[in-house]
Structure formats: structure tokens, C-alpha cells
Amino acid sequence: MRDGLGPARVRVQGGLLVDEFQRRWGSGAKVVAGEVFCADGTAADETTVLPAGAVVYLYRDLPDEVPVPFGLPILFRDDDIVVVDKPHFLATMPRGRHVVETALVRLRRELALPELTPAHRLDRLTAGVLLFTARREVRGAYQSMFARGEVTKTYLAHSSVDTEREFPVTVRSRIVKRRGLLQAVEVPGEPNAETFVECVGDGRYRLSPRTGRTHQLRLHMSGLGVPITGDPLYPTVVDVDPADFSTPLALLAYSLEFEDPISGVHRRFTSERHVA
């Protein structure tokens, strides 16, 4: 770990390493500078030759990022978990152009917890309760709990679109998120996503997902004719400047409830944020 970030893992094609880096990424400078490491921890150099399939590690060059000007309050912390109230616009973990400006890297740096790992994820635009494991030894127990659907999740949302549709309603569909496309889509087939939607008045909704597909709540709300206020993807894609924090998505991961797989204690964490 270096300043909150682990190294990237690269599988090589084989041969002189510096030539492969030059061929694949246009520069062998990192190899020459001793910034690429072999699986045994030794630094590679311009003479290093590796077989096909070998693995090397290196620290990526960080992209220029727009600072996300919102805090990351801690709701709970013990030796096993850290629970935070994530703001809108902050990604859960590094991906694409968001690396340092992520909840994971911020917390690793602030709390000096190099093994901190998210037990689940929230979209960058979704605010609310987010749980991290603090130690490698307990990571699997919490991540498996989420994967098995043993966590009760409640979201709050707002839509500015009036509707005569009757609520509550359960939405079931098959959602597919294709690589390279911003939007997820609903396709024919066996449902893999389910959301229970209740209207609580004044354009506000309580959402209880039974599954956790990418963009599930946003897509289901749009399909009901009540797209979430401030959504730049559904029903249509809107180009938003990455430095524009003026219109947050009105979607909040309000609560998480579960039986702690380590202590056996019943846990319930709620956000202190509000839906616009």
C-alpha cells in the first residue's frame, strides 16, 4: 500500500520487460526507474526477462481529479468495521478517472487502515450508509453477508414527476449493464432484479431492493414513470461537468440492518443526510 493505494497487477506476455512496456504502453520508463516489481518483491530493471504469464506490480500514475467538496462522516467504528455516511459525487472505490477522490482512499489515508475494504458498493452519485471492513481476516464474512442478501437495505428517493400510479408496487425485471455503455437496460428474460417501492408523500419514495443490480433503483424508478430527481442517466443521458456539484441525485441509502457475522450483534445504521 502506498498513500492509500495498492499496486496494479499486470500479467506480462513474456520476454524483455522493458520492451513489452514500450510496446504496450508507449514507455518503459517505469521499468528503468525501478518502479515495477516482480512477484517476489524485487524491482525489475532494463535487463529483466520474464516468461509469458508472469505477474508484475506497479503504482499507477494518478489522474488529475476534481476534489469532491463534501465530508465523509463516520457513523460507527470498531476493530472489524467502519460505517460512513457517504456524500453524493464521491465514488466508493477507485475506478476510471476517480482514484484519490474516493471513499476508500480517503478513509485509508485518514484512518491509517491499509487493509480497509468496502463490503458492498454505492454508486458515485448515491449518498448514504456504506460499510467497510477494517481487517483482512473479517473481509470475507461481511462481503458474503451482502452477497447472500442477508442485509436489509432501505433507500429514500424523490421524483419531481407527478403520477397517478398506485403504490406500493413491486418491480421485477431482468437488468443488464453492458461494458462501455453508461446506462443499464431492462431486457426480456428471467428477472434478476426486484425492488419494493412505496410512496410516502410529496414526491418522496421509500425503496427496498431485494437484489443489488447496477443502477437497479434508478432504472426501476424511471420505468415506473417517476425518474429520480437529478438523475443524469435515466431516462436520458445528460452531459454533466465533473466539477458541477450543484444537482445531486435525490437518492439516499438510508439504512442497513443485519446480524453481525462476527459478533452476532444485531446492527442497524441510518444516514443523517436528507433527500432533496
Secondary structure, 3 states (H helix, E strand, C coil): CECCECCEEEECCCEEHHHHHHHHHCCCHHHHCCCEEECCCCECCCCCEECCCCEEEECCCCCCCCCCCCCCCEEEECCCEEEEEECCCCECCCECCECCCEHHHHHHHHHCCCCCEECCCCCCCCEEEEEEECCHHHHHHHHHHHHCCCCEEEEEEECCCCCCCCCCEEEEEEEECCCCCCCCEEECCCCCEEEEEEEEECCEEEEEECCCCCCHHHHHHHHCCCCCCCCCCCCCCCCCCCCCCCCCCCEEEEEEEEECCCCCCEEEEECCCCCC
